[in-house]
Amino acid sequence: MARRKKIYEGKAKILYEGPEPGTFVQYFKDDATAFNAEKHDVIEGKGVLNNRLSEFFMVGLTAIGVPTHFIKRLNMREQLIRQVEIIPLEVVVRNVAAGSISKRLGIEEGTPMPRPIVEFYYKDDALGDPLVSEEHIIAFGWATQQDLDDMVALALRVNDFMSGVMLAVDIKLVDFKIEIGRIWEGDFMRLVVADEISPDSCRLWDMKTGQKLDKDVFRRDLGSLTDAYTEVARRLGVLPTNVTHATKPTLIN
Ligand code: TMP
């Protein structure tokens, strides 16, 4: 069989040509990076967990009418997605101060935001994904004012959905990042949630203990990243099949 054509390889995922025009296969690697890939490790099982978790969140978003690029999961590490034109912006929503906003503005980590804050970062590894204003985005043509309004609305809907899903399993959604893509249908263009939604791209704190259950475990060397992601998956009832032993062994007479 001919090898699949690789379209793009990023830090945590690979995109391959899909089975039909307009589709891609998204492969989740075990690589973990932080600080613009200054820190790198291979964490066995991370890709499998993120594939499952991203499927879970994307399916839930679709169910409430938020459009995403997700079509279906294909296997342990791959999902079929719609080909989109990625807008070169990382859209971050913050409910509680942590990470770069705490550093930049001197706000103690854990301080609740007065309302969800939406920020845009320009996707450029060489520049370290700098924070940009709406003024920059429009002036430099990365998106239009209409796109920006739609992106903020989309990001806030994702925030409401994700916050609720996490609240139900005793986890606080501190912040998250999404990427948004354009899909063309004839002359019409729609914006959809793309890339992934996983503990790699969220901050998740246990409500009772404050324990971190996201990529900060890796960024800050706080313990086992797979244990943290497995805990999130377990609480949500999403576990990769190879580590699910849901039923006790039964004695067969
Ligand atoms: P920050 O506090 O470092 O700006 O991160 C905000 C959120 O965005 C956090 O949930 C982690 C996520 N994020 C990514 O998914 N990719 C990135 O490259 C960065 C910097 C943050």
Boltz pocket constraint, residues with backbone or C-beta under 6 A from the ligand:
constraints:
  - pocket:
      binder: B
      contacts: [[A, 92], [A, 98], [A, 99], [A, 100], [A, 101], [A, 129], [A, 175], [A, 176], [A, 177], [A, 200], [A, 201], [A, 202], [A, 203]]
      max_distance: 6.0
